[in-house]
Amino acid sequence: MTQLQNFRTVKLSKKTVDLLRNFSTINKSVLIPQGKLLETISVNKNIIAMTSISEFIPEQMAIYDLPLFLGALSLFKEPVLNFPDDKRVIIFDEETKGKTVFYYSDPEIIVTPPDFNGDLPDKELHFDLPQQDIQQLLQAAKVYGVEDLCVYGFEGEYSVCVKDKKNDTSNVFSLPLKKVTFERPSEMSDERRNFCYCFKVENLKLSDGSYHVTISKKNIAAFISLTHNDLSYYIALEP
């Protein structure tokens, strides 16, 4: 294999395939630029996810049907990608010699994230959300059939729960928050200590792992992975 061919041949790691699978739950289309950046945005533009991957992608990949592309990868035990030109990618298995050709779509029809500064303005609150807590909360939301995840503060006690915020008699499952800190603690007031921030459960399309969460007054929160390097989600809060 020549040096040029080697440059244009990429073996995807399981971690990268898992991230693509997670991103496909946010948007079924993705535009992967040349390089190591992987990012997506939901069709409703209320979720942005971004990460860096270990592989270098030598050619822009406009994938309209990401679940179909993942299905093509699943046909091979150890899929390898070859990039012959800017119109297609060849997926093959070195052991079985099986291969398939996947053609790119028009990149103009894929919704892509805007230029985005991950350092949120007007940061207000920080806390940690362990993987076990996330799993329990999502399971409880499924059991109770509720749609809202709310972060509460009241008289120095902080918790996160799932509930139906439109129903005063809703079933509620709650857990204490971990490592709560405030931006500008010298400016604390009762109004800042007593708060409620809510998300739609359906928007918490997080890859498995623990997260450090930052909530901004601009009705957006950053979920920074404590498990995977450089993996971040930015999720809109509900009004």
Residue pairs with C-beta under 8 A, 6 or more apart in sequence:
1 9
5 82
7 58
8 58
8 59
8 82
8 83
8 84
9 80
9 81
9 82
9 83
10 55
10 56
10 57
10 58
10 80
10 81
10 82
10 83
11 55
11 78
11 79
11 80
11 81
12 55
12 73
12 79
12 80
12 81
13 53
13 54
13 55
15 53
15 54
15 228
16 38
16 53
16 54
16 55
17 70
17 73
18 207
19 38
19 51
19 53
19 207
19 228
19 231
20 30
20 38
20 66
20 69
20 70
21 70
22 49
22 205
22 206
22 207
23 30
23 38
23 40
23 49
23 66
24 30
24 66
24 67
24 70
25 205
26 40
26 41
26 42
26 47
26 49
26 205
27 40
27 41
27 42
27 43
27 66
27 111
28 64
28 65
28 66
28 67
29 63
29 64
29 65
29 66
29 105
29 109
29 110
29 111
30 38
30 40
30 61
30 63
30 66
30 110
31 60
31 61
31 62
31 63
31 107
31 110
31 112
32 38
32 57
32 60
32 61
32 63
33 57
33 60
34 57
34 58
34 59
34 60
35 56
35 57
36 52
36 53
36 54
36 55
36 56
36 57
37 50
37 51
37 52
37 53
38 50
38 51
38 52
38 53
39 48
39 49
39 50
39 51
39 112
39 113
40 48
40 49
40 50
40 113
41 47
41 48
41 49
41 111
41 112
41 113
41 114
42 48
42 203
43 111
45 111
46 203
46 235
46 236
47 203
47 205
47 233
47 234
47 235
47 236
48 113
48 116
48 233
48 234
49 205
49 231
49 232
49 233
49 234
50 113
50 116
50 118
50 230
50 231
50 232
51 228
51 230
51 231
51 232
52 229
52 230
58 83
59 83
59 85
59 86
59 89
60 86
60 104
60 107
61 89
61 104
62 104
62 105
62 106
62 107
62 110
63 69
63 102
63 104
63 105
63 110
64 105
64 109
64 110
65 105
69 102
72 91
72 100
72 102
73 79
73 91
75 91
75 98
75 100
76 91
76 92
76 93
76 96
76 98
77 93
77 95
77 96
78 93
78 94
78 95
79 91
79 92
79 93
80 91
80 92
80 93
80 94
81 89
81 90
81 91
82 89
82 90
82 91
82 92
83 89
83 90
84 90
86 104
87 103
87 104
88 101
88 102
88 103
88 104
89 101
89 102
89 104
90 99
90 100
90 101
90 102
91 99
91 100
91 101
91 102
92 98
92 99
92 100
93 99
116 234
118 222
118 232
118 234
120 214
120 216
120 218
120 220
120 222
120 234
121 216
121 218
122 216
122 217
122 218
123 183
123 214
123 215
123 216
123 217
124 182
124 183
124 192
124 215
124 216
124 217
125 151
125 153
125 180
125 181
125 182
125 183
125 195
125 197
125 214
125 215
126 179
126 180
126 181
126 182
126 183
126 212
126 213
126 214
126 215
127 151
127 158
127 177
127 178
127 179
127 180
127 181
127 212
127 213
128 178
128 179
128 210
128 211
128 212
128 213
128 226
129 160
129 177
129 178
129 210
129 211
129 212
129 213
129 223
130 178
130 210
131 208
131 209
131 210
131 227
133 160
133 175
133 178
134 204
134 206
134 210
134 211
136 173
136 175
137 149
137 160
137 161
137 162
137 173
137 175
138 162
138 201
138 204
140 146
140 162
140 173
141 147
141 149
141 162
141 173
141 201
143 173
144 162
144 163
144 164
144 170
144 171
144 173
146 162
146 163
146 164
146 170
146 171
146 201
147 164
147 200
147 201
147 202
148 162
148 163
148 164
148 165
148 198
148 199
148 200
148 201
148 238
149 160
149 161
149 162
149 198
149 199
149 200
149 201
149 204
150 160
150 161
150 162
150 163
150 165
150 196
150 197
150 198
150 199
151 158
151 159
151 160
151 177
151 195
151 196
151 197
151 198
151 215
152 158
152 159
152 160
152 161
152 174
152 195
152 196
153 180
153 193
153 194
153 195
153 196
154 193
154 194
155 193
155 194
156 193
157 176
158 176
158 177
158 180
159 174
159 175
159 176
159 177
160 174
160 175
160 177
161 172
161 173
161 174
161 175
162 172
162 173
162 174
162 201
163 170
163 171
163 172
163 173
164 170
164 171
165 198
182 188
182 192
197 215
197 221
197 237
198 237
198 238
199 221
199 235
199 236
199 237
199 238
200 238
203 235
203 236
204 235
205 233
206 223
206 233
207 225
207 227
207 228
207 231
208 227
209 225
209 226
209 227
209 228
209 231
210 225
210 226
210 227
211 223
211 224
211 225
211 226
211 233
212 223
212 224
212 226
213 221
213 222
213 223
213 224
214 221
214 222
214 224
215 221
215 237
216 222
219 236
219 237
219 239
220 234
220 235
220 236
220 237
221 234
221 235
221 237
222 232
222 233
222 234
223 232
223 233
223 234
223 235
224 231
224 232
225 231
225 232
